Structure formats: structure tokens, C-alpha cells
Amino acid sequence: MPMNDESIKSLVRDFFIKYEYNLMIVNIANKYPDERSLYIDFTHIRKFSDELEKLVQKDPERIITLAEIVAKEIANNENISKINIRFKNIPDEFVKKIKEIRSKNIGELISVNGIVNKVTEVGTRLVMASFMCTNCGAVIKKDQDSDILEYPAYCPQCKKKKGETKFKMLEKESVYIDTQKIEIEEKSENIEYDEQPSKIIVYLEDDLIGLTKQGKRVKVTGILKAKQRGIKTQKTLVDRYIYAISIELPDKIESQNERSSYEIILDIIKQINNNGRYPDINEIIKDAEAIGIDEKTVRRIIETLKKDNYIYMPFSGKYKLIE
């Protein structure tokens, strides 16, 4: 039996609590808007529930939307418009060659590897418009889900419908998001000598903007979508594109791997100290695990750093760099 929205939200909330994503959400809320994305380790989803994994794979847009609602509820901060849900450590079975993407994959979560061929200028998209009813002055907020501005159907205060009153858009009270479009093409090792590389458009939003540039290798995970060609909506031909959920940069990962874990842990502590805080071991472990350093290694390095007089503990369980 299909799960309703409330059941999915309950499942997501249990998942967040089990793997302490609820604590990460609170931390993001404290740093918002400098930080506004929660990266979920897909291996946690796989361990937690087969049902949740299937939902993420087959109906990612729905599950991400509901997860963002839960995250906002946990954050409990009216100044936060949205916490992005993103994924990392995507299983290999999600990865497809661009030339193998088919119409049956539309709406699914997929990953592709490729070379960035084109990058557009950063643009702006309206995500939530505020309107004022010219009859009574009420302010109505309306989410914008399409390329065409959507007005309220009626005013909930004076009950007048569109046509009986006018709705004036309030630009300063509306919510916008940065957007960018890139084109990626198949890596050379995935094509035959007599083939042209397949290409696909990827739409980036918010803090994914500017993470890559032309000529760079990239792994994109996102939702495969379809958009009708041209302006006339009667057309049945569509163009496929990926709405990006997360981006991995192999070049950056390899350069990080060249640095010693010792230096990386030092940098993590230094960056947190520079923000006026003293991290505990759990915060250091979480930041280190996000870039591939396991807990055992972190604890060993922390002890070495203490012995070498690089860090000390000004408060119980808290670490500070010795300058």
C-alpha cells in the first residue's frame, strides 16, 4: 500500500533522529544562510529502510520535498525559507552513462559522470512570490513552480477572485534563488572511437552555483526531468535534463586525498575556531567523515595533535588550536 505524505514525513523524521541528522539541521540553522544544505549519506538510507531507499530512487522529488518540510520543522526558525536536502556516497547502480539515459528514467534519481562543456552566467529564479490585494491590502504568498508567473486565484481576506481585484507583486518580500545551467558530455572512456559524445543539460541552484567550470570533470546526482520544446505547450517532443541535487568534483577529491589527514584535521579545527567556537570530538568527526576520513583515524590524529602541542582543551571536551 502506497505511503501517504504524513507517513513518509514520520519515516524521514525517525531516520533523521537515528543518524543524528536532526543535530546537523540545528547546526545548519545556527549558521544559516552561510550554510543551508544537509548532505545525507546514502549508505545510511540503505541501512535504515528498503522502503525509504526505493522512495528516494523512484520518487525523489516527493521525498525530498517532504524531507525539506521535516528539516524546516526541526530547525524551528521562521527566518529559514528552506534547508536543501542533498545526497553523497551514491551507489554505483545509480550511475548511468549519458548515452544510456532513457525516457523510463524520467522522474528518477540518477548520477552521471562527465566533462563540463558549457557554463552559463548565474541567473535568478523566483521561487515564492508575495502579492498584495489592491482591494483590501492583504498580502498573499504563492509558490512558483513553473516558468510562468502564477497569481493567486483569489484573496483569502476579502474573498474577491482574480479579475474582481488586482494582485500587485511585492518584489522585496518575494523569495528568489540563484540558478545556473551547465552542459556536460560523456567522458572519452565511455565512447567508441567513431562515436560523438552524448550530452545533457544540468540545472544548478542555490549553493551548487559556481562549484565547477568548463573543462572540469564532474559527477552530478539529480532528478531526470523533461521539458517541452519551444514555447507552445501543445508540442509532444521534450528535452531531457537533470535537476541537480548534489555535485561531486573528482579533481577536488583527488587533490584533497593528496593532503595528509593530519593537515585536514588541523584545518577543520582552525576553521571552526575562526568562527569563534571550540568543536568537540563529535563535530570534528562529522566534518572529517564528510570528506572521507573515518572516526578511528580522527581520534588517533586528535591524540597525536595533543601530544605534539598543536591543540589543547580550554574547556572540557572542546578543542582549540595553539597559535
ChimeraX attribute file (.defattr): number of C-alpha atoms within 10 A of each C-alpha:
attribute: neighborCount
match mode: 1-to-1
recipient: residues
	/A:1	3
	/A:2	6
	/A:3	11
	/A:4	8
	/A:5	12
	/A:6	10
	/A:7	11
	/A:8	20
	/A:9	20
	/A:10	14
	/A:11	17
	/A:12	21
	/A:13	18
	/A:14	15
	/A:15	18
	/A:16	22
	/A:17	11
	/A:18	12
	/A:19	15
	/A:20	11
	/A:21	19
	/A:22	20
	/A:23	14
	/A:24	19
	/A:25	23
	/A:26	17
	/A:27	14
	/A:28	18
	/A:29	24
	/A:30	14
	/A:31	11
	/A:32	16
	/A:33	14
	/A:34	10
	/A:35	14
	/A:36	21
	/A:37	23
	/A:38	18
	/A:39	18
	/A:40	18
	/A:41	15
	/A:42	17
	/A:43	14
	/A:44	15
	/A:45	20
	/A:46	14
	/A:47	10
	/A:48	16
	/A:49	12
	/A:50	11
	/A:51	13
	/A:52	17
	/A:53	18
	/A:54	13
	/A:55	18
	/A:56	18
	/A:57	16
	/A:58	17
	/A:59	15
	/A:60	21
	/A:61	19
	/A:62	15
	/A:63	20
	/A:64	18
	/A:65	14
	/A:66	19
	/A:67	22
	/A:68	20
	/A:69	16
	/A:70	20
	/A:71	26
	/A:72	20
	/A:73	13
	/A:74	17
	/A:75	22
	/A:76	13
	/A:77	13
	/A:78	9
	/A:79	10
	/A:80	13
	/A:81	12
	/A:82	17
	/A:83	22
	/A:84	21
	/A:85	19
	/A:86	18
	/A:87	18
	/A:88	16
	/A:89	14
	/A:90	16
	/A:91	12
	/A:92	9
	/A:93	8
	/A:94	13
	/A:95	16
	/A:96	13
	/A:97	16
	/A:98	20
	/A:99	14
	/A:100	8
	/A:101	16
	/A:102	10
	/A:103	11
	/A:104	8
	/A:105	15
	/A:106	17
	/A:107	19
	/A:108	20
	/A:109	24
	/A:110	26
	/A:111	25
	/A:112	22
	/A:113	22
	/A:114	24
	/A:115	19
	/A:116	24
	/A:117	18
	/A:118	14
	/A:119	18
	/A:120	12
	/A:121	10
	/A:122	13
	/A:123	12
	/A:124	12
	/A:125	15
	/A:126	18
	/A:127	15
	/A:128	19
	/A:129	22
	/A:130	20
	/A:131	23
	/A:132	18
	/A:133	22
	/A:134	13
	/A:135	14
	/A:136	13
	/A:137	14
	/A:138	14
	/A:139	19
	/A:140	20
	/A:141	17
	/A:142	16
	/A:143	16
	/A:144	16
	/A:145	11
	/A:146	9
	/A:147	8
	/A:148	7
	/A:149	13
	/A:150	13
	/A:151	19
	/A:152	19
	/A:153	12
	/A:154	18
	/A:155	24
	/A:156	13
	/A:157	13
	/A:158	13
	/A:159	12
	/A:160	16
	/A:161	14
	/A:162	14
	/A:163	9
	/A:164	10
	/A:165	16
	/A:166	18
	/A:167	23
	/A:168	15
	/A:169	17
	/A:170	14
	/A:171	12
	/A:172	9
	/A:173	13
	/A:174	16
	/A:175	16
	/A:176	15
	/A:177	13
	/A:178	15
	/A:179	20
	/A:180	19
	/A:181	18
	/A:182	18
	/A:183	19
	/A:184	27
	/A:185	23
	/A:186	21
	/A:187	19
	/A:188	13
	/A:189	7
	/A:190	15
	/A:191	14
	/A:192	9
	/A:193	9
	/A:194	6
	/A:195	9
	/A:196	11
	/A:197	17
	/A:198	17
	/A:199	18
	/A:200	20
	/A:201	19
	/A:202	23
	/A:203	17
	/A:204	24
	/A:205	20
	/A:206	16
	/A:207	16
	/A:208	17
	/A:209	16
	/A:210	14
	/A:211	11
	/A:212	16
	/A:213	15
	/A:214	14
	/A:215	13
	/A:216	15
	/A:217	21
	/A:218	23
	/A:219	18
	/A:220	23
	/A:221	25
	/A:222	26
	/A:223	24
	/A:224	23
	/A:225	18
	/A:226	16
	/A:227	12
	/A:228	14
	/A:229	14
	/A:230	11
	/A:231	7
	/A:232	8
	/A:233	10
	/A:234	9
	/A:235	10
	/A:236	9
	/A:237	12
	/A:238	13
	/A:239	12
	/A:240	20
	/A:241	19
	/A:242	25
	/A:243	21
	/A:244	21
	/A:245	25
	/A:246	22
	/A:247	20
	/A:248	17
	/A:249	15
	/A:250	14
	/A:251	11
	/A:252	12
	/A:253	12
	/A:254	10
	/A:255	9
	/A:256	14
	/A:257	13
	/A:258	8
	/A:259	10
	/A:260	9
	/A:261	19
	/A:262	15
	/A:263	10
	/A:264	18
	/A:265	21
	/A:266	18
	/A:267	13
	/A:268	17
	/A:269	22
	/A:270	21
	/A:271	15
	/A:272	17
	/A:273	15
	/A:274	12
	/A:275	8
	/A:276	9
	/A:277	14
	/A:278	21
	/A:279	20
	/A:280	16
	/A:281	16
	/A:282	13
	/A:283	16
	/A:284	20
	/A:285	20
	/A:286	16
	/A:287	15
	/A:288	19
	/A:289	14
	/A:290	14
	/A:291	13
	/A:292	14
	/A:293	17
	/A:294	14
	/A:295	16
	/A:296	9
	/A:297	15
	/A:298	22
	/A:299	15
	/A:300	11
	/A:301	17
	/A:302	20
	/A:303	12
	/A:304	14
	/A:305	17
	/A:306	15
	/A:307	11
	/A:308	10
	/A:309	12
	/A:310	14
	/A:311	20
	/A:312	17
	/A:313	15
	/A:314	11
	/A:315	10
	/A:316	7
	/A:317	12
	/A:318	14
	/A:319	23
	/A:320	21
	/A:321	21
	/A:322	11
	/A:323	7
